[in-house]
Every structure is written in structure tokens, then in C-alpha cells.
Amino acid sequence: MSQPSEQSRKTRILDAAERAFADLGFEGASLRQIVQAARVNLATVYYYFGSKEGLMAAVFERRFGPLRDEHWEALQKLDKEAQGYPLPMEKILETMLRPALRLATAAAPQGRTVMRLIGRIASDPDPRIQELFRGQFREVRQAYLERIHRSAPELPEADILWRFEFIWGAFAFVLCNPAKLERITGGMCNPADMNTLLAQMVACFAAGFRAPAVSRTGPASRCGKRRPNARDRV
């Protein structure tokens, strides 16, 4: 098997799997559908990826591995500019949201598929999907939480976590069905306008992190106490 031919087969499988997982979720997508769309046989999928879960992991790594690296590079740049001071909340949120929004709103047809995939991940309760995705961004998520804590030290940990997860809930709402938002707002809110979408989300959630504490627990603890590694320079 020649290298170009092998790569072509793997790419077709990953493309077909990404579309299937985005449209149907992990449970709904069948390997039979995927191999038919990719024009390969089932044995080829098992040879490259081992299982349906292995195929999902490969889809995630191909799509989100570069995104994860982009987050680290952007965070390091922000930390360098901040010179040890807490980062402005707007900068943290913009850095966190912009790469994913740019990926999701990329040129069609890939952008539409990625938008549906991200929306599916954010809203699908399947624990396998959630664990695979958390594994992609576990360290990045913790890095953002630490920086938010340093910029809002008066907030209890529970409040930070609530508000952090609200961001991804809003993200899922927009990406799962972008046409719905445009329709219910009479066309005034267009999720395809990435710059406006990003500005609105940053403004909304920066204000949310500045709102008074609601939880009755003490100040945030774990958010800021993980031992930093080389990627977390401040």
C-alpha cells in the first residue's frame, strides 16, 4: 500500500466519520454508514483505528489538536504581555473563544461540519464523547480557570465554575442550530458574523465574572492551586 493511497483512505474515513458524528452523535452514527461514505470496508477502519471509539478519538485529535496548540501559544503570549499581573477578563475570554469560533465559522462546507460537531459535543450527554473531549482540553481548561481566578480573586470557586460552564452552554446553543438564533431574532443576530458573535459573548461573560458572588463558600481554592508547568508561565 503506497503512502499517498493510505493517507487518502484515512482522510476519507476521518472526513466521513466527522460528518456522521456531527449529524448523528456517537450512538447514532454507525460504522456501516461511515465506511460506505468513505468507500472503504469495515476491516480498513478497524485496521487504522481499532474501534468506533478509536475512530472518534482520531477525529477529535485531527480537528482539535491544532486548536489546543493554538490556545497554549495564545496564553503564553498573553502571560508575557501581562508581566505577572492578572490578565484583563476580556482578553482571557477572547483568547479562549476566538480559535473555536474561527474553526466553527470557517469556509463551507468544512466550517458547517465543524460547527455541528462542536455543538454536538457540547450538548451530547454520552459519557464517551464527553471524556474524549475533556481529554483533549483538560490542561487548557485548567489553565483558563487559573487565569480567570487570578483576575476575579473575590469569586468563590463554585461561582467561577458555574459561570465558566455557562459560557459553553451558550456556545452549544449557538453552534447546534445557528439558523435558529438568526430566525428567532428576525435576522438581527447572525452567528456567521464571527466578530460580532465573539464581541457579544465576551461582553456578556466578562460582565458575568464581575458580578457579585452568589455561592456562600469561601474563596476559590482549587482553580488556582494546581502546580504550574512550563506551559503556564506567567
N, C-alpha and C positions, 0 to 999 in steps of 0.2 A: 504493500500500500504506500503510495507516494505521499510525501508530506503535504503538498497542496491539497490532494484529494482528501486526506484525513482531516485537515483543518476545515475544509469545506463541509464535510459531513458533520463535524462537531458544531460548526457555526449554524448550519441548518437546524440541527436538533435544538440548540440553545434558543434560536430565534422562535422556533415553533413552540417550545416549552414556555418561553416568556409570554407569548401571546395567550397560550392556554391558561397558564396560572393567573394572568391578569384578568382574563374574562371569566374564568370559572372557579378560581381558587384551587387550593391543593387537593381537596377531596373531589371536586367536580371535574378536574382535568384528568383525563385518562391517558395512559401511555400509548394506547392504541391510536387515539386521536393524534397524539404528538408525532408518532412515527409515520403515520400517513401524511401529515402535513410536511414532515421533514424528508420524505421519500427515502426512508431507511427501514430496516427491520428491527424488531424488538431486541434481538441479540446485540445489535450495534449499540443501542442505548445502554444496555447492561454492561457491555464491554468498556465503554468510556466512563460511565457514571455510577455503575454498581447497583443503583436502586432509584426509585422515584424521588426519594428524599435527597439522594446524592445529586440528582439532576437539579432539584430545586436549589440546593446549596451552590451548585456551579452557576446557575442563573443569577443568584444573588451576588456571588463573588465577581462575576464578569461585569455586572451592572453597577454594583455599589463599592467594589474595591477601590476604583479610582476616585469615587466620591469621598470615601473615608480618607484617602491620602490628601485630597484637596482640603478637607476640614483641618487636618493636622497642620498643613502648611499655612493656612489662613490664621489659625490660632497662634502659631509661633510668630507670625508677622505682627499680629495684634499685641501679643505679650511684649515683643521687642519695642514696639512703639509706646506702650504704656509705661515702660521702665519701672516695673514693680508696683505701680499704682493700680487700683481697681479699674477695670475696663468700663466704659460707658455701656449701659444696658442695651442701648440701641445698636451699638457695634457688635455686641455678643449675639444678639438676635439676628441681625443682618447676616453675620458670618455663618450662623447656624442654618438659616433658611435659604439663603441665596443659591448655594450649589444644588440643593434638591429641587428647588423651583426651576432653575435653569435646565436641569436634566429633564424634568417633567414637561416643560413647555418647549422643548426642542422642536426642531422642524419635523413635520409629519413625514412618514407615518410613525417613526420610532417614538417621537415625543408622546403621541397619544397612547401608545402601548405602555410606555414607562409611567405615564400619568395614572393609567388604570392599575398598573402593578403596584405603585406606591399606595394608591388609595385602597387597594385590596389588602395589602399588608397591614395598613393601619387599622382596618376595620374587621379583618377576619379573625375570629376567636380561636382558630385552630392552633393548639399549642406548639405544633411542629413548626409552623410558619413563624410564629412569634419568637420561638427560641432561636431559630436560624437567623432571623433578622437581628435580634438582640446581640447575637454573637458577632455580627458584622460591625456593630457600632457601640458595643459595651463600653470600651475605653473612651471613645469620643463622647458618648453621652455623659460619662462621669466627669470628663474634662469641662464640658459646658456647665454642668451643675456646680462644679467648684468655682468657676468664674462668676456665675450668677450669684452664688453665695457671697463671694468677696465683694460684689457690687451691691448686694442687698443684705448686709450682715444682720440687720434687725429682724429679718423674717425667720420664723421657725422653719425647721427642715420640712415639716409636713406642708406648710404653705408653699414653699419653693417647689416641692414635688407635685402638688396639686396643679399649680399654675404652669409648670413645665409640661405636664401631660395634657393640659387644656390646649396648648399650642398644637400638639399632634392630633388632637381631636378635630380642631378647626382645619388643620391641614388635610385630614382624611375627608372631611365634609366637602371641601373644595375639589379635591382630586378624584373622589369616587364618581362624581357626576357633575362635572363643571358646567354642563349645559343647564342644569337645574338652577344654579345660582344666577346665571345670566337671565334665565326665564323668569324666576320669581322676583327679580329686581327690575324687570322691564327693560333689560339691556343696559342698565346703569353700571352693573358690576360684571366685568368681563375677565374671568380667570386667565384667559390667554394673554392679557396685558400684564406680563410678569412684574414690571417695575411698579405698577400701581398696586398689584396684589401684595408684593413684598412690603411696600411702604405702609399699606394699611395694616398688615399683620404686625409689623414692627411697632407701629404707633400704638396699636391696641394692647399688645402684650408687654411692652415696656411700661405702659401705664399700669398694667396689672401687677407687675412686680414692685411697683412703687406704692401700691395700695396698702393700707394698714393690715397688720397681721390679723388673722382670724382664729388660728389654732391657739389653744391655751397651753401648749407645751413650751419648753424652753427654747432658746435659740438653736438654730440649725447646728447639727453636730457632724453627722457622717458626711454630709455633702462636701465639707471642706477638709476632711481628715485623712483621705487616702494618701498614702505615701507617693509623692510625685515621682515621675520617671523622666527620662531625658526629653520626652516629647512635651512635657508640661512646664517647660522653662518659663519663668516669669521675671 
